[in-house]
Amino acid sequence: MLSRGRAALYLQHGAGLAQLIRPIASLPHGSGTRLLDIGCGFGFGLDYAIRARGWTGLGIDPAGIAALGARRLGLPIEQRLLGDDEPAMRGAFDVVMAAETIEHVPDPAAFVRILVSAMAEAGVLVLTTPDADAIRPQAPKGQLAGLLSPGLHVVLQSEHSLRRLLGEAGLGHVRISRDGGALVATASRVALPPVPEAADMARALLAHLVVRARAFTPEDDLFWGFAGRALLEAVNAGAWEVADDLLARLQAACRQRFAIDLARPGLFEETASCSLERMAVLTPLNLGGLLYGEAMLRLGQGGARAEQVQRLALAAEALRRLGRAVAALGMADPMSEALGWAAEAEGLLCAVSALPRPGAQSDPAPACELARRLMALPPAPGDDGFGRREVVRLQAFVTLVNAAQYEAARKLRSGCAECDAPRVQQGQDAVYARAMLALQPGGDPDGARHDFSWLRLRLTAARQAAFMPMLWSALRGEAQALVLLQLESEASLLLETVTCAMAEAGEAVPSDLRNAA
């Protein structure tokens, strides 16, 4: 951890701050709460408890990274192993935490007994550990490498085994949730308090990250870790003013430390092949995340998608380069995988949205190339079946049809099974786009008729004002499909029946449909 760029990677990008802080943020304990953090690592969880919550705390961890954290964060961490018996700690702590630690010990039951002995009578035990049930072929490579960690992880827990382990240790109240590829268990001898709203915990996390980012200069890797993660959390929360302020500070820091202008970013050629250690000298190791965060901030503020195509492409490439440098050390980084996929997918959506409506002499090749890239998009990390990739490709399909890029839309549909998935799974927009495509010359009027009919019936049953424009469009399309099928009398009857029924129900029927009927 302390050599060849690993520490810089951990502090700037890979520490999993949210996963370390959320278990503590979920507890209602007030100022003065006594925390024992076993296997505390660098001490990010302990730091949050002491500085954001006003708790007192003690960390125990034998690793060199713990000694570094004690110095850099000013934390009370003892660099040693937990003993088989800790008489001085018996009953001394309100909260005992062991994050990503129990999987390293050969006797989990004995380990839990020591933790429980340190709890006050009404104390709470918090454990996080890799989820054995998350080990499956389609798991993201970075997550899978972290779950298995051959040579480091000794015993892995499923939810069932962890619940049984805690119960046998005398903790009758157990709550287990999942966070990424980890199980998060909260257990006590007494009834557990309710879990706060996710939005409240997100606000607490963001506030802490913002405060801690101010405590460090751009020359310190901790600034990049706190500020970069805060930017992503602020964008996720829609806290635009906070995100703008963080971005301004990060832009100034990039110019100061790396001579990089985030407003007009580029990538150093050397980072395509250099070591992680050298990369940490040239750029922030979370550069891809910063570029992705800025792009999503601008989109969230209503910016044009076309303006973010280049920034998202650079974000995806920066994350690919980081992944290559990490892999050269025999490691994997799940955050780079997740953000890299998201940047690539969002970049493709932005590029599709920027396509103009084709004119008489326009070249369909750019739109068809985007369709090809969308077909080649891999599944999102951790997804299987109908997941985020399928949602992205359906959104792109709708955009292509709306832009009258019919050749590219047909190409995308031909290579994507989700375009013919059950209608409820696709969503109304995708069904409407497929029906509109089928109405075009050389299309499938009968398929369009059935899609438009399904939409009309569904939207009529919903009877929501927001859906009325699509309902009328579906009715127009269904009638047009019937005419193309040379069923003019059925089209006339359909228009008359539907418009009369809707008028009797108090709906304002568009004049073109009323006149057509």
N, C-alpha and C positions, 0 to 999 in steps of 0.2 A: 504493500500500500504506500510505502514511503519512497519509492524509487520509480524512475523511468516514466514520469508523468502521471502515475496512478493517483497520487494524492491530489494533484491539480484537477484531474478528472472527477474524483469523488467530491471535492469541495465545490467545484464550479457547476457540475452538471448531474452527477449520478447518485447523490446522497439519499434521494427519496425522502426529502424533508416532510412532505405531506404525510407519508406513511408513518414517519416517526412521531409526528406531532398530533395527528388526529386521535389516536387512542387516549392521549392525555386531555385533549380538548373536549372529549366526550364525557369527561367526569365533572360533576358540579362542585367539587371540593374547593373551598375558599382559601384565602391567604393563611399561611402557616401550616398547610398540609405537609406532612413529612413523606418524602419520596425516596425509595431505594431503587436505583436503576442498575440492574445486573446485565453485563454485556453491553454497556452503554455506547461502545464505539467512540466516535469523535465527541459525542455528547449533545447532539442537536435536540433530542427530546428533553434532556435534563436542562439545557439552556432555556427552552421554552417554558418549562415548569417554573424555573426560578425567576426569570425575567418578565414573563408575560402574566404568570398566575400568582406570583408572590409566594410560592412554596419554598420550603427548605429541601435540600436534596443531597444525596450521596450516590456517586457512580462507582462501580467496580468493574474493571476490565483489564486483562493482562496485556493487551495488544499495544504496539507502538503508536497506533493511530489514536488510542485513548490518551496517552501521554501528550501527544501533539494537541489534542482537543482541550485538555486541561490547561495547557499554556495559552493557546490562542483564544479560547473563550472564557478563560478565568473561572474554571469549574472545579468543584471538589470531587475529583476522581482518584480513586486508589488503583494504582496499576498492579493488580494481582489477581489471582484466581479466587473464586468463592470457595470457602472451606467446606468440608463435610459437615461441620457443625459451627455455627456462628453465635455463641451464647450472648455476646454483647448486643446482638441485633434482635433478640427474641421479643416479639410484640412491639417493636419500636416504630413501625412505619404504617402510615395510613394507606399508602399506595405502594405496592411492589410491582415493578415492571421488568420484563425480560423480553426485549425485542429481538427477534431473529437469533435466539441463543439456544433454546432447548434442543434444536436439531443437531447441535454440536456435541451434546453430552451422551455418553454411552448408557446412562441409567436415568431416563427422563423422570421416572417416579421418585427416585431419591432426590433429584434436583428440585422437583416441585415441592417435596416435603420441606426442604430447606427454605424455599421461598415463602411457603405458608407459615413457617415458624417465625418469620420476621414480620408478619402482618399483625396489626392491632386486631382486637376482637371483631370490630366492625370494618376491618380493612378490606381493600380491593386488590386483587391480583390481575395484572394485565399481561397477557402473553401474545406475541405475534410469532408466527412460524410458517414456513412454506406449506402450502396446501397440497398434500399428496394426491388429491383428486384432480388437481390442475395439470398433472403430468400426463400428457396425451400427445399424440403425433402432431396435431395441428397447433400446439402451443407455440408462441413466438420463440425464436431461437434464444434470444437474450434472456427471456423469462425462464425457459427450460434449463438453460445453463445455470442460472441462479438457483432454481429449485433443486437440481440434482447435486451440483457442486461436488463432484467425486473427490474423495479424500478429505473433505471438510465436513460434509453432512453425514451424521451417523445414523440417526433415527428420524424418519419423517412421520408426520401425523396427518390423519384424515380428520374431518370434523367429528366423526363417531369416536375415534380413539382419543382425541383430545378431550372431548366432553367426559368420557369415561375416566380418563386420567385425573381430571380435576375433581370429579365426584368422589373418586376413591381417596383423594387427599383431604376430604372433609369439607369441600366447598359445594354446598347444596344449591347454590344459585349461580347458574352459568349462562352467559350469552355469547354466541359466536357469530361473527359476520365475516365477510370476505372483502379484501382490499387488493385488487390486482391478483397476483398469484399467492397471496398470503391469507392465512386464517388469523383473525383478531379475536381473542377470547378475553372476556371480562368475567371475573368470578369472585364470589364472596361467601362468607358464612351467613350473611343476612341478605335481605331483598336488595336487588340492584336498583339504582335510580334510573329514571327514564333517559333515553338517549336524546340529546338536543337535536334540533332541526339541523339538517345538513347545511343550510344557508348560514346558520349562526356559527357553526364550526368553521365554515369557509371564511367568514368575516374575521374570526379570531386568528386564523392562520395567516390571512393576508396582512392584518394589522401588525402581527409579530414580524413577518418577513420585511415589511417596509421599515419598521423601526430598526431592525438589526442591520439592514443594508446601509443605513445612515451611519452606523458605528464603524465602518471600515472604508478604506480608501481603495481606488481602482487598482493599486499595486498589490492588494491582498486578494487572494483567490476567494475568500469568504464574501467579499462584495459581490462578485459575479454570481456566486451560488444563491445568496439571499435576494439580490435585485432581479436576477434572471427568472428565478422561480416566482417572485412576486409579480413580475410582468405577466406571466402566463396565468396566474391565479386572478389577477385584476381583470384580464380580458375575459376569462371564463365567467367571472361574476358580473360583467358588464359595468365595472367601475371605471368608466372612461377617463375621468379626470386623474384618478390615481395612476392609471396605466400611462397616460400622457406624461405625467411627471416622472415616472420611472423611466420611460423611454428617453426623455431628454437627458436624464442623468447617465443612462447607459451609453447614449450617443457621445456625450462629452467624455466619458471614461474610455470608450473605444478610441477616440482621437488621441487622448492623453497617453494611454499605455501601448496601443498597438498601431497608431497612425492609420486607423480604419475609419472611413466615413460611412456610418450605418445608413445615412440618408441616400447615398449613392454607392451601395456596397459592391464589392467584388471579392474574389477569392484569390489568395496567393497561389501561384502555380505550384510552388514547393509542397503545399499541403496535400497535393494529390498522391504523394508517395513518401512523405517524411514520417519519422517516428512520432509517437504520441508526445514524447518529451519535447521534441522540436516544435511540434504543432502548438504546444502550450506557450511557447515563446512568441510565435507568430500571430496567434489569434486567441480570442476567448474560446475555450473548448465548448461553450454553449452557444456559439455564434449561430448555428442552425436554428436553435430554439429562439434566439432573439429575433432573427429575421422572420421566423414563422409567427411569433407573437406580435410583431409589428404589423404584418400583413393581416392577421385576423383582427387586430385592433382597428385598422382602417376599414375593413369590411364591416365590422360591427358598428362603426360610426357612419355607415352609409356610403362609403367610398366606392368608386367604380371598380368592378372586378378586373377590368382590363389593365388597370394600373398596378395590380399585384401579381401579374403573371411572372415577371422576371424575378421579383423578390422571393416568391414561393419556389421557383426553380432553383435559385441560389441556396435557399434554406435546405431543400431536399439534397442538393449536391454536397453542401457542407456537412450534413448529417451522414451521408454515405461515406465521406472521407474520414469522418470521426470513427465510424463503425469499422472501417478498414484498419485504422491505426490501433484501435482497441483489439481487434481480432488478431493482429500481429503479436500481441502479448498473451495470446491464448485466453482472452476474456471476451465477453459479450455484454452489450449495453441495451437493455430493453427499452429505456427511454428514447435512445437514438432511433431504434426501430419504429417505435410508435409515432414519434414526431416526424420522422422521415417519411413514413407512409402517409400521414395526414397532410404533410406539405405537398407531396406529389399529387395526391388526390385533389386537394383544393386547387392546386395549380392547374390541373387539367380542367376542372370546372370553370375556373376563371378564364382560361383560354377559349373554351367553348362559348362562354358568355360574350366574349369579345368578338366573335365572328359576325361579320355583317350579313344582312339578307342578300342572297345572291342576285346579281343582275343578269342581263341577257348574255354577257360575255364573261361572266365570272368563272374562276377556276375552282372546282370543287375539291381539289387536291388537299389544301390545308385542313378543311373540315374532315375529310376522309382520313388524313394522317392522325388527327386527334381521336377519331373513332378507333383507329388501330391501336393507339396507345392506351385508350380506355379498355379495350378488349384484353390487352396484355397486362393490365394492372393486377398485381397479385392480391390475394385476400388480405384484409387488414390483420395485423398481428393479433392472434388469439381468436379470430373469428372462424367459424365454419358454418356451412349452409348459407342461408340468406342473411348476410351480415352487412357491414358498412360499405364494402366494395359494391355490393348490389344496389344499395341505396344511392351511392354516388353515380353509378352508371345509369340508373333510371333517371336521376336528376339531369344528367347530361343528355340523355335521350329526349326528355321533354324540351330542353333548351334548344337542341338541334331542330326539332319539329317546329317550335315556335319561331325559329329564325328561318324557316323554310329551307333548311339544309337537308333536303329529303334524301339525297344519295348517301350522305354520311349517316343519317338516321337509320336508313335501311341496313347499311353495313354494320352499324353497332347492334341493331336488333338481331341480325343474323348470327352474331357471335356471342350473344349474351342470353343465357337461358332465362334470366329474371324478366326479360321483356315478354315472356310468355308464361310467367308464373301466375298463380291464382290472382284474380283481380284485387281481392281484399289485401293481399300481401303487397301488390304493386302500389296501391294508392290511386286516388282519383285522377291526379294530374297525369300519371303515366298511362292510365287507361284511355284518357281523353286524347293524349298525344298519339298513342297507337292507333286509335280510331281515325284521327285526322290524317295520319300517314296512309292508312288503308284507303282513304277517299281519293288520294291522288291518282293520276293516270297510271294504269298498270298495276293498281293496288288490289285490294280485296274488299269490295263493297259489302259483301255479306258479313265478313268479320267486323267491318266498321258498324254495320247495323246492330249486331249483337252487343258490341262494346257500348255504343251510344245508348241502346235500350237499357242495359244494366245501369249505366250512369244515371239516366233519367229516372228510373224507378227508385234508385237509391237516394237521389237528391230530393225527389218528391216526398219520400217517406221522412227525410230529415227535416224538410220545410224550415231551413235556416236562411235568414236574409243574405248571409255571406255567400251561400252556395247558389243563389238564384241565377246570377249571370251564367254560371257553368251549366245549370239546368236548361236554360233557354238555348245555349249553344249546343248542348247534347241533343235537344229536340230538333234543332235545325239540321244537325249532322245526320240524325237518324232518318229524317224525311229525305234528305239528299241521297243517302245510301239506298233508300227504297226506290227513288226515281232512277238511280243508276242501275238498279236491278229490274227496271221496267215494271215496277209495282206502284204506279202513280195513284191508283185508287186507294191503296193501303196508306200511302203517304198523306193523301187528303183526309182520310178518316182519322189517322193518328193526330194530325194537326188540329182538326176540329174537336176531337174528343178531349185532348189534353188542354188546349187553350180554354175551352168552355169550363172544364172542371176547375182549372186554376183560377179563372175569373170568378166563378161561384164561390171559391174559397177566399176571395178577397185579394188575390195577387194581381199586380199590374202586368198585363200581358204586353210584350213589346209589339209595336205597331206592325212590323213586317210579318210577324207570325200571325197576328190577328187578321191582317189582310190576306195572307196566304190561305188561312183556314176558310 
